[in-house]
Amino acid sequence: MKINLKVPYLRCTILMILEDFFDITLANAQRIKNVPGRKTDVSDAEWIVKLLRHGLIEKSFVPPEDFRNLRDLTRLRKKWIGHMTSEKNRIQKVLATSNIKLSTVISDVFGVSGRKLLEQLISSGYIDQEDVEQKIHGRMAHKKQLITDSLFGTLNDHQLFLIKQSWKHIVYLEELILDIE
């Protein structure tokens, strides 16, 4: 049976299966190619075995399993943060197209006050002056009128639906990220 070890995921899978049972040398193909010798498939394999027996093949670094697991989790977390950023940008775009300019007044639309305002907007479809006074955080109290003015816009049902869907996805992604952390 021939196994193509040029496919990276297959190579890693075989390595992970065999690493507990054998002392495996993962060699850099670029460096082995530069070693002088015969270059046919069968004779090349024999030549590589001879070089390995004499310690002439340098091992590539293979991180331990816990490092590989941490690397996988870190990559997944980074991907989910990217998805969350995309959803936040989508919400801000929908708000901007409906003439709700909240991002011009609040530096972090998804901070404590911004989240409360967005949740009110999602639940009722609009925000009035009283809602603004109840929802904004203490440091932003002096911006009440600016925030109220920035929320003067109209959301149609379609835009509200888009915001709700993106908001649900953000909440879900935040839960997933917390699980990883």
Buried (B, 14 or more C-beta within 10 A) or exposed (E): EEEEEEEEEEBBEEBEEEBEEEEEEBBEEEEBEEEEEEEEEEEBEEBBEEBBEEEEBEEEEBEEEEEEEEEEEEEEBEEBEEBBEBBBEBBBEBBBEBEBBBBEBBEEBBEBBBBBBBEBBBEEBEBEEEBBEEBBEEEBEEBEEBBBEBBEBEBEEEBBEBBBEBBEBBEBBEEBBEEEE
